[in-house]
Structures are given as structure tokens and as C-alpha cells.
Amino acid sequence: MAQQQAEQIAEGAVDTTVRLFEDLDQIAIAVGSYRLSLLDILTILVTVIILFVVARMALWGIKRLIRRAKRFDPAQSLLAEKLATIAVIAVAFFIGIDLVGFDLSTLAVFSGALGLAVGFGLQKTFGNLIAGIILLMDRSVKPGDVIVVGDTFGAISKIGTRAVSVITRDGKEHLIPNELLMTEPVENWSYSSRNVRVQIPVGVSYSSDLELVEQILIECTTACDRVLKSPKPNVWLKEFGDNSVNFEIQAWIMDPESGVGNVRSAVLKAIWWRFKEENIEIPFPQRDVYIKTMPDKG
């Protein structure tokens, strides 16, 4: 008896569902020979949601596999993730079209105008997308590189679909379009090597012992933690200036993303205190004023 009641309830549920689908299919609009019902709309929505969830899960799994692959460097991993994203989206789109049964030929009337609108509207978007892929393929820039573009100096934190994110030393994040890195001159401080040379000018008076000055400059520069021991720092006598003998310190660092100005500051502070100890004068411009005649006090 209970089994018969369960079967009747199941049959009733099925009949109700079928009638509901039929009623939803009756509510429709027609555009030419194409008919779109409320049931079709719900089917499309459900299909889109399912495909979206499946695509996100597939992308999550693919990205995890790529990031765990030790043979890929950061640039190659990012490129592989972007190509995988494009492939998954394309596959999901065509599967969705097939499942819904949508006939793309119905858009033939609008294809000309739609293509023109998309071409103008998405020209920059597709341009930046292709530029980003090219940048990753030739590895001219990659996450972690320190670059200079125009007046922007900083480290690349992310290469996105539309723009490259560059974080400057003051914490500001600049979004530079990918196309700009393809068309504008770019200084990459860590393209082939992370070593960067820092120039520090120092001037002393003409009465100074030049050999002692060179020794102090080398010692103070070498004592800085961020200055590399190899290549060794060098000191050059640059010129005999109007008021001073001018030297130039050339030191190498390998972490330009941590800043350059703070290295100069640390070295110059150490030089200042050593010059104080050795009574070496740092000259400054002075002017002598001659008074030919004194004004009459009366």
C-alpha cells in the first residue's frame, strides 16, 4: 500500500513538472522565425550557471597544476594560466551554444553592425590582451622585474589581461596598459641580471689628501650591507671643479626593488662621519665681497 502511494506521488510530481514545463514553453516571444520561450530562458540560465561553475573548477585545477610544475618560471606559469583561461572560456562557450541549441545563423542579419561595433569598442581591449601575451612569450618583462616607464619606477607585481601592475617605492600601484610597454621605451633593471650599478658623487676641498679620501670612500661603501662585494666598489676622480675635487663612487646592488636612494643615503652618512674624524672638508661655494667706497655717515 505504501509503495503504491509513493508511486502515485512520484507520478503526480512528474505530471506536475511536465505541465509546468509546458506552461513555461507557452509563454514566448517570436522574432521572425525564431521563438524564445520562458522555458528557453530558464534553460539558458541554468546552462550558463553550470558551465560557469565547471569552468571555474577546471581553471582552479589547471592553475594549481601549473603552479606546482617546477619546470616553469613565473613568466611561463603566468603565460600558461592565461592561455588555459582563454581555452577554457572558448570551450565553455561553444559547449553552451551546443547544449542550448542556439543557432548562430540567426545573428547573420546583425553580424555586420555587431562586428563593426565590437571592433571599435574592443579594439584596445584585444590589443592589450595580445600585447600581454607577447610580453609573456618573449619574457621581456616578468613579475618581480624593476622597470622604468616614463616617470614611473617600480617593481612589477602582476601582468594582467589589460595592464601591468607596477608598485613604486612610495606604495602607489600604477596600472600601465600592456600596449604601452610594447610601443614606449622601457628600462628593465633586472632583464638579464639583477645587478644594478649606483653612482654616488662626493666632493672634497683642494687641500685634502686624495689617497686618504679614496680609501675612506671605498671603506664606507664596502661597509654598506646592500652593496655587493663582487663586483667591488670603485672610486673615480671625476673632475677638478670650481670649488672642489669631485669623486664618483660606483657600487653594485642586486635588490633594486628595495630602492636606490636609501643606499646612497647610507653611504653618504658613513662618509660624513669619517670626514669629520679625519678633518676632511666638504667645500661649499663662497663669495668675497669688496666694498670700494663707504657711505658717508654724515
C-alpha positions as CSV (number, residue, x, y, z in Angstrom):
1,M,0.0,0.0,0.0
2,A,2.8,2.4,0.9
3,Q,4.6,1.5,-2.3
4,Q,1.5,2.3,-4.4
5,Q,1.2,5.7,-2.6
6,A,4.8,6.5,-3.3
7,E,4.4,5.6,-7.0
8,Q,1.3,7.8,-7.2
9,I,3.1,10.7,-5.6
10,A,6.1,10.3,-8.0
11,E,3.8,10.1,-11.0
12,G,1.9,13.2,-9.8
13,A,5.2,15.1,-9.3
14,V,6.3,14.1,-12.8
15,D,3.0,15.2,-14.3
16,T,3.1,18.5,-12.5
17,T,6.7,19.1,-13.7
18,V,5.7,18.3,-17.2
19,R,2.7,20.6,-17.1
20,L,4.9,23.4,-15.6
21,F,7.4,23.0,-18.4
22,E,4.6,23.1,-21.0
23,D,3.1,26.2,-19.4
24,L,6.6,27.9,-19.4
25,D,7.0,26.9,-23.0
26,Q,3.7,28.6,-23.9
27,I,5.0,31.9,-22.7
28,A,7.1,33.0,-25.6
29,I,8.0,35.8,-28.0
30,A,8.8,35.4,-31.6
31,V,11.3,37.4,-33.7
32,G,10.9,36.4,-37.3
33,S,11.2,32.6,-37.5
34,Y,13.0,32.5,-34.1
35,R,10.8,31.7,-31.0
36,L,12.1,32.3,-27.5
37,S,10.0,31.0,-24.6
38,L,10.4,31.4,-20.8
39,L,11.4,27.8,-20.6
40,D,14.3,28.5,-23.1
41,I,15.4,31.4,-20.9
42,L,15.4,29.3,-17.8
43,T,17.3,26.6,-19.7
44,I,19.9,29.1,-20.8
45,L,20.3,30.5,-17.3
46,V,20.8,27.0,-15.8
47,T,23.2,26.0,-18.5
48,V,25.3,29.2,-18.1
49,I,25.4,28.7,-14.3
50,I,26.5,25.1,-14.6
51,L,29.1,25.9,-17.2
52,F,30.4,28.8,-15.2
53,V,30.9,26.6,-12.1
54,V,32.5,23.8,-14.1
55,A,34.8,26.3,-15.9
56,R,35.9,27.9,-12.6
57,M,36.6,24.5,-11.1
58,A,38.5,23.4,-14.2
59,L,40.6,26.7,-14.2
60,W,41.3,26.3,-10.5
61,G,42.6,22.7,-11.1
62,I,44.7,23.7,-14.2
63,K,46.3,26.7,-12.4
64,R,47.1,24.6,-9.4
65,L,48.8,22.0,-11.6
66,I,50.7,24.8,-13.5
67,R,51.9,26.4,-10.2
68,R,53.1,23.1,-8.9
69,A,55.2,22.4,-12.0
70,K,58.8,23.2,-11.1
71,R,60.0,23.5,-14.7
72,F,58.0,26.7,-15.2
73,D,59.4,30.1,-14.2
74,P,57.0,32.8,-13.0
75,A,56.6,34.3,-16.5
76,Q,55.9,30.9,-18.1
77,S,53.5,30.0,-15.4
78,L,51.5,33.2,-16.0
79,L,51.5,32.7,-19.7
80,A,50.3,29.1,-19.4
81,E,47.5,30.3,-17.0
82,K,46.3,33.0,-19.4
83,L,46.3,30.6,-22.4
84,A,44.4,28.0,-20.3
85,T,41.9,30.6,-19.3
86,I,41.3,31.6,-22.9
87,A,40.9,27.9,-23.9
88,V,38.5,27.0,-21.1
89,I,36.3,30.0,-21.8
90,A,36.2,29.2,-25.6
91,V,35.3,25.5,-24.9
92,A,32.7,26.5,-22.3
93,F,31.1,29.0,-24.8
94,F,30.8,26.5,-27.7
95,I,29.6,23.7,-25.4
96,G,26.9,26.1,-24.0
97,I,25.8,27.1,-27.6
98,D,25.5,23.4,-28.4
99,L,23.6,22.5,-25.3
100,V,21.2,25.3,-25.6
101,G,20.7,24.6,-29.3
102,F,21.2,28.2,-30.3
103,D,21.6,28.8,-34.0
104,L,24.3,31.3,-34.6
105,S,23.0,31.9,-38.2
106,T,20.0,33.8,-36.7
107,L,22.5,36.6,-35.9
108,A,23.6,36.9,-39.5
109,V,21.4,40.0,-40.1
110,F,23.2,41.8,-37.2
111,S,26.7,40.3,-37.8
112,G,27.9,43.3,-39.9
113,A,26.8,46.0,-37.5
114,L,27.7,43.9,-34.4
115,G,31.2,43.1,-35.8
116,L,31.8,46.8,-36.5
117,A,30.7,47.8,-33.0
118,V,32.7,45.2,-31.3
119,G,35.7,46.0,-33.5
120,F,35.7,49.7,-32.4
121,G,34.6,49.1,-28.8
122,L,37.0,46.2,-28.0
123,Q,40.0,47.3,-30.2
124,K,42.1,48.5,-27.2
125,T,41.0,45.5,-25.1
126,F,42.1,42.9,-27.6
127,G,45.2,44.9,-28.3
128,N,46.2,44.9,-24.7
129,L,45.3,41.2,-24.4
130,I,47.6,40.3,-27.3
131,A,50.3,42.6,-26.1
132,G,50.2,41.0,-22.6
133,I,50.6,37.5,-24.2
134,I,53.5,38.7,-26.4
135,L,55.2,40.2,-23.3
136,L,55.0,36.9,-21.5
137,M,56.1,34.9,-24.5
138,D,59.3,36.9,-25.2
139,R,59.9,37.4,-21.4
140,S,61.0,41.0,-21.9
141,V,59.2,41.8,-18.6
142,K,58.0,39.4,-15.9
143,P,56.7,39.7,-12.3
144,G,59.4,40.9,-9.9
145,D,61.3,42.9,-12.6
146,V,62.2,46.5,-11.7
147,I,61.3,48.8,-14.7
148,V,61.1,52.4,-15.6
149,V,58.4,53.6,-18.0
150,G,58.2,57.3,-18.5
151,D,58.2,58.8,-15.0
152,T,57.1,55.5,-13.3
153,F,59.7,53.5,-11.5
154,G,58.9,50.3,-9.6
155,A,58.6,46.6,-9.4
156,I,56.1,44.6,-11.5
157,S,53.7,42.8,-9.2
158,K,51.3,41.4,-11.8
159,I,50.8,41.2,-15.6
160,G,47.1,41.2,-16.2
161,T,44.9,40.9,-19.2
162,R,44.7,44.6,-19.7
163,A,47.5,46.2,-17.8
164,V,50.8,45.6,-15.9
165,S,50.7,46.5,-12.2
166,V,53.8,48.4,-11.1
167,I,54.3,49.2,-7.4
168,T,56.5,52.2,-6.7
169,R,58.7,52.8,-3.7
170,D,56.0,55.1,-2.1
171,G,53.5,52.2,-2.2
172,K,51.4,53.5,-5.1
173,E,50.3,50.9,-7.7
174,H,50.4,52.1,-11.3
175,L,48.4,50.2,-13.9
176,I,50.2,50.6,-17.2
177,P,48.4,49.3,-20.4
178,N,50.2,46.4,-22.0
179,E,50.3,48.2,-25.3
180,L,52.3,51.0,-23.8
181,L,55.1,48.5,-22.8
182,M,55.2,47.4,-26.5
183,T,55.4,50.9,-28.0
184,E,57.3,53.0,-25.4
185,P,60.9,52.7,-24.3
186,V,61.1,50.5,-21.2
187,E,64.1,50.3,-18.8
188,N,64.3,46.8,-17.3
189,W,66.8,46.9,-14.4
190,S,66.6,43.1,-14.0
191,Y,66.2,41.8,-17.5
192,S,69.4,39.8,-17.9
193,S,70.8,40.4,-14.4
194,R,69.5,41.8,-11.1
195,N,72.8,43.7,-10.5
196,V,72.4,47.4,-10.8
197,R,75.2,50.0,-10.5
198,V,74.7,53.0,-8.3
199,Q,76.7,56.3,-8.8
200,I,77.4,58.5,-5.7
201,P,79.1,61.8,-6.3
202,V,81.3,63.2,-3.5
203,G,83.3,66.5,-3.5
204,V,86.2,67.4,-1.2
205,S,88.4,70.5,-0.8
206,Y,91.6,71.0,-2.8
207,S,93.6,70.8,0.5
208,S,92.5,67.2,1.1
209,D,94.7,64.1,0.9
210,L,93.3,62.4,-2.2
211,E,94.6,59.0,-1.4
212,L,93.1,59.1,2.1
213,V,89.8,60.3,0.6
214,E,89.7,57.4,-1.8
215,Q,90.4,55.0,1.0
216,I,87.6,56.4,3.1
217,L,85.2,56.3,0.2
218,I,85.9,52.6,-0.5
219,E,85.7,51.6,3.2
220,C,82.4,53.4,3.8
221,T,80.9,52.0,0.6
222,T,82.0,48.4,1.3
223,A,80.6,48.6,4.8
224,C,77.1,49.1,3.5
225,D,75.1,45.9,3.8
226,R,73.4,46.1,0.5
227,V,76.5,46.9,-1.6
228,L,77.9,43.8,-3.3
229,K,81.4,42.6,-2.5
230,S,81.7,41.3,-6.1
231,P,81.9,43.3,-8.3
232,K,83.9,45.5,-5.9
233,P,83.0,49.2,-5.4
234,N,85.2,51.6,-7.4
235,V,86.1,55.3,-6.8
236,W,87.0,57.6,-9.7
237,L,88.3,61.1,-9.6
238,K,85.8,62.6,-11.9
239,E,86.9,66.3,-12.3
240,F,88.5,69.3,-10.8
241,G,85.5,71.5,-10.1
242,D,85.2,75.2,-9.4
243,N,85.1,74.7,-5.6
244,S,86.0,71.0,-5.1
245,V,87.8,67.9,-6.3
246,N,84.9,65.7,-7.4
247,F,84.9,61.9,-7.0
248,E,82.3,59.4,-8.1
249,I,81.6,56.1,-6.2
250,Q,80.4,53.2,-8.3
251,A,78.8,50.5,-6.3
252,W,76.7,47.4,-7.2
253,I,73.5,46.2,-5.6
254,M,71.3,43.2,-6.5
255,D,67.9,44.2,-5.0
256,P,66.9,47.4,-6.9
257,E,63.2,46.8,-5.9
258,S,64.3,47.8,-2.3
259,G,65.3,51.3,-3.6
260,V,68.4,53.1,-4.6
261,G,68.2,56.4,-2.7
262,N,68.5,54.6,0.7
263,V,71.8,53.0,-0.4
264,R,73.2,56.5,-1.4
265,S,71.9,57.9,1.9
266,A,73.6,55.1,4.0
267,V,76.9,55.5,2.2
268,L,76.9,59.3,2.4
269,K,76.1,59.3,6.1
270,A,79.1,57.0,6.8
271,I,81.3,59.2,4.7
272,W,80.2,62.3,6.5
273,W,81.2,60.9,9.9
274,R,84.6,59.6,8.6
275,F,85.4,63.0,7.1
276,K,84.6,64.6,10.5
277,E,87.0,62.2,12.2
278,E,89.8,62.9,9.6
279,N,89.1,66.7,9.3
280,I,88.4,66.4,5.6
281,E,86.5,69.4,4.4
282,I,83.4,69.2,2.2
283,P,83.6,72.6,0.4
284,F,80.7,74.8,-0.4
285,P,80.6,77.9,-2.7
286,Q,81.9,81.1,-1.0
287,R,81.9,84.7,-2.3
288,D,84.1,87.5,-1.2
289,V,82.5,91.0,-1.3
290,Y,84.8,94.1,-1.7
291,I,83.4,97.5,-0.8
292,K,85.2,100.2,-2.8
293,T,83.7,103.1,-1.0
294,M,82.0,103.5,2.3
295,P,78.8,105.6,2.5
296,D,79.2,109.0,4.1
297,K,78.0,108.7,7.7
298,G,77.2,112.4,7.8
